[in-house]
């Protein structure tokens, strides 16, 4: 049987939910709504077509990054393996859902800008005390102790995103008090 790989553009219906499989594999799931816009030949204006809903699952590091980066209403582009799941509801009515095992997820830059912030390790729960920068730094140094030079080690401890977008002037003088501007929803 051939597998179907697809790219879907849409918006998150709700905030992503993070969990762990019975086998201990972390994952994040979210629901995606994708609405087709087509021109109406009579009115010469675009109209919304039917909305398709997809259940999207991202595993491991991708799942952790999705949980820390996306929220309800965000416009995203998802690429992954699609499958159609047919099942019986509790009231004995057959139902169908479309699921995507995500390989890539990103913001749809048609609607705004974003900036990649590399993380030393993806953390599912940023409020967990083990995700503290000092603890992550120590863990990186311990792992680097296996013959790697700690000063040039591949683990970089990066600051948490602030939600501010730097302006060109801020890059020249990062100590300015009013550096950056707050991101707003489009």
C-alpha positions in Angstrom: 0.0 0.0 0.0 1.3 3.5 -0.9 1.4 6.1 1.8 0.1 9.6 1.2 2.3 12.6 2.0 0.6 16.0 2.1 1.1 19.6 2.9 -1.8 21.5 4.6 -2.1 25.2 5.3 -4.5 26.3 8.1 -5.0 27.6 11.6 -4.9 25.8 15.0 -8.4 25.2 16.4 -7.1 25.0 20.0 -3.8 25.1 21.9 -1.6 22.0 21.3 -1.7 19.3 23.9 1.5 17.4 25.0 1.4 13.9 26.3 3.5 10.7 26.3 2.7 7.4 24.6 2.6 4.1 26.6 6.1 3.4 25.3 7.3 6.7 26.8 7.6 8.7 23.5 6.6 12.3 24.0 4.2 13.8 21.4 2.1 16.9 20.9 -1.3 16.9 19.1 -3.4 19.7 17.7 -6.4 20.2 15.5 -5.9 22.1 12.2 -8.7 23.9 10.3 -8.1 24.5 6.6 -10.6 26.6 4.6 -10.5 26.9 0.8 -11.0 30.4 -0.7 -12.4 30.5 -4.2 -13.4 33.4 -6.5 -17.1 33.7 -7.1 -17.5 34.4 -10.9 -20.8 36.3 -10.3 -19.7 38.7 -7.6 -15.9 38.6 -8.6 -15.0 38.3 -4.9 -13.5 35.5 -2.9 -15.7 33.3 -0.8 -14.9 30.7 1.8 -15.5 27.1 0.8 -15.9 24.2 3.1 -13.6 23.8 6.1 -11.5 20.6 6.5 -10.3 19.5 9.9 -7.2 17.5 10.5 -5.8 15.9 13.6 -2.0 16.5 13.6 0.5 14.6 15.8 4.2 15.6 16.1 6.6 13.3 18.0 9.7 13.9 20.1 11.7 17.1 19.4 9.3 18.4 16.8 6.4 17.8 19.2 8.2 19.7 22.0 9.0 22.6 19.7 5.4 22.7 18.5 4.1 22.8 22.0 6.4 25.7 22.9 5.9 27.7 19.7 2.2 27.4 18.6 -1.1 28.5 20.1 -4.7 28.6 19.1 -5.4 30.6 16.0 -1.8 30.5 14.7 -1.5 30.1 10.9 0.7 27.1 10.1 1.9 24.9 7.3 2.1 21.1 8.1 3.9 18.5 6.0 3.5 14.8 6.9 2.0 11.4 6.3 -1.7 11.4 6.1 -4.1 8.6 6.9 -7.9 8.4 7.0 -9.2 6.8 10.2 -12.7 5.2 10.1 -14.3 4.4 13.5 -17.6 3.8 15.2 -18.9 6.5 17.6 -20.5 5.6 20.9 -24.0 6.0 19.4 -23.1 3.4 16.7 -22.8 6.0 13.9 -19.7 5.5 11.6 -17.3 8.4 11.7 -14.2 9.4 9.8 -11.2 11.6 10.8 -8.1 12.6 8.8 -4.8 12.4 10.7 -1.4 13.7 9.8 1.8 12.3 11.3 3.8 15.6 11.0 7.3 15.6 9.7 7.5 19.4 9.5 5.5 22.2 11.1 6.0 25.9 10.7 4.3 29.3 10.9 2.7 30.4 7.7 4.7 33.5 6.9 2.0 34.8 4.6 0.4 36.2 7.8 3.4 37.6 9.7 7.0 37.1 10.7 8.7 34.8 13.0 12.3 34.2 14.2 13.9 30.8 14.8 15.3 30.4 18.2 17.6 27.4 18.4 17.2 25.4 21.6 19.8 23.3 23.3 17.2 20.6 24.0 13.5 20.6 23.3 11.5 20.7 26.5 7.8 19.7 26.6 7.2 21.7 29.7 9.0 25.1 29.9 7.8 25.6 33.4 9.4 22.4 34.7 12.2 23.1 37.1 14.5 20.9 35.1 14.1 23.2 32.1 15.9 26.0 34.1 18.8 27.5 32.1 21.3 26.7 34.8 20.3 23.0 35.0 20.4 22.7 31.3 23.8 24.3 31.2 25.1 21.7 33.7 23.6 18.8 31.8 25.2 20.1 28.6 28.6 20.3 30.4 28.2 16.8 31.8 27.5 15.4 28.3 30.3 17.4 26.9 32.7 15.7 29.4 32.8 12.7 27.1 35.9 14.1 25.4 34.3 17.2 23.9 35.7 20.7 24.6 33.0 22.3 26.8 33.8 25.8 25.3 33.2 24.6 21.8 30.5 22.0 22.6 27.5 21.6 20.4 25.1 22.4 23.2 24.3 26.1 23.5 22.2 27.5 26.2 20.0 30.0 24.6 17.8 32.6 26.3 14.0 32.0 26.3 12.1 34.0 23.6 10.9 37.3 24.9 8.1 37.9 22.4 10.0 41.1 21.2 11.1 41.6 17.6 14.4 43.5 17.5 14.6 46.5 15.2 17.8 47.3 13.2 18.7 50.0 15.6 18.4 47.5 18.5 20.9 45.2 16.9 23.4 48.0 16.9 22.7 49.0 20.5 21.2 46.1 22.4 21.4 47.9 25.7 18.7 50.5 24.7 15.8 50.6 27.1 13.1 50.5 24.5 14.7 47.8 22.4 12.2 45.6 20.5 8.5 45.8 19.9 5.8 43.5 21.2 4.4 41.0 18.7 0.7 41.3 18.0 -1.8 39.0 16.4 -2.8 39.7 12.8 
